[in-house]
Amino acid sequence: MGLFLLLIALGYSGLLDLRTIVSVTVSDMAIAVVLYYLLGQDRRGIEEEMVNLVDAAEKFSYLKVYTFKVLGVIFYYVENTTTNECYKAPRKIEKMADLGVITKTNCKSEDDMKAILQKNNSRINEKEPSIIQLMATKRKRK
């Protein structure tokens, strides 16, 4: 903020020409944007995002998301298949399921989802899980 006020003060005193500074900044920004897209930096970002999504899909392969609608509202539940626990899905898990990172199963109703969970011997916990509860796996200690 102080730098901005200093520039204004120098502009009003005549030591700096603010019109020149603004015009050079605008043209430089336009050139920077054009070069960004011409040199393919945008594509590199997309490729990196895809690699991250594939890595996340592998890490979270033991999670399953179940969805069902009630009066037009979509409910998301996430099942940790290694601990046989099912929770209300946090927003981040919902987004990952919508991106296809986590397997998503669309159920007709809540009863349909409960039947699937009962078949998997999973129990429903109505609370949102912590990241530790989602990352927990049943592994035998050596």
N, C-alpha and C positions, 0 to 999 in steps of 0.2 A: 504494500500500500504506500509505503514511504517513497519507493522508487517511482511509482506512478505519479505521486504528487511532485516529486523532484522534476520529472520530465515535463509536467504541465508548467511548473514554475519557469524552467529553462525555455520552454516554448513561448511563454508570454513575455519573457525578457528579451527574446530575439536571438538568443544564442543557439537555439535549435529550430529547425523548420519542421513542424509537426506534419505538415502536408506531405513532405518528402518521405518522412519516416513511415507514415501510414501507407503511402502508395508503394514503397519498396516492400513493405511487409506483405501487403496483399498480393503483389506479383510473385514474391518468393514462395508464399504459401500455395499459390496455384501451381507453380512449377514443381513444388515438393509433392503435391497430390498426384500430378500427372506422372512423375517419375516413380512414385510408389507403385502405381498400377502397371506402368510399362515394364518395370524391372521384376514384376511378379511377386512382390512381397505379400500381396493379398493371397495368392495361391499357396505360398509357404505356410501362412497362418492356418489355412483350411487343412492342409496336409498334417500339420502338427496337431490340430484338433482331432482329426480322424485317428491318428496314432494314440492319442490320449483316450479317446472313446473306446477303441479296441482294447487297450490295456485295462480300462475300468470294467469292460464287459467280462474279461477273463477273471479279474479279481472278485467281482460280485456275481459270479456264475451260480453260486449257491443260494442267491436270493430270488424270490419269485414275487411278482406283484399281481394282486387280484383286484379287479375293478367291477363295480356294479352301479347302476343308476337307481335313484329313488327320487321321483318327481323332477327329473331333469338334472339333478345334482349327482356328480360322479364321486363315488367314494373309493379311496385307494387303501389297500392293506398290503403290507409286505411280510412275506414269510421267510424266516431263516430256516432253510431245510436241514441244516446240520444240528440245530438246537430244537427244532420242532416248535418254534415260537412264532406267532403271527401278531403284528402290531399295526396300528394306524400308521400309514406311511407319511413321513415328513415331506414337505414341499420339494426338497432336493431329490428325494427318491422318486416322487411323482414325475419330475422333469426327466430324470434318467430313464424311467420306464417309457415316457412318451418319445424319447430319443431312440429307444430300442436297445439301450445299454443293458437293461435288466429285463428278463422275460416277463411279459405281461399277459395275463389271462383275463379275458372279459367274461364275467359271469352274468347270468340273467337276473339274479337277485342275491340278497344277502344269504338266504337259505342255501342257494346253489353253492356259494363260496364256502359256507360252513360245512356242507357235505364233502366238498373237496378236501378241506382241512381235516375233517374227521377221518377221511380215508387215509390221509398222510400222517395221522396220529399227532397233529399239531394242535396246540391250544391257543386261543385268542386272548391277547392282552390289549385292552382298549386304550392304553397309554401310548404316546409316541415314544419310540425307542431312542436310546442314546446311540451314538456311533459305536460305542463299545459293544452294546447288545447286538447290533447288526453285524459287527465284525467277528463276534464270538463263533467259534467252531468247536465241535466235539472232536478233539484229537487225542489219541492215546499217548500218554507220556511214556518215553522209553526208559 
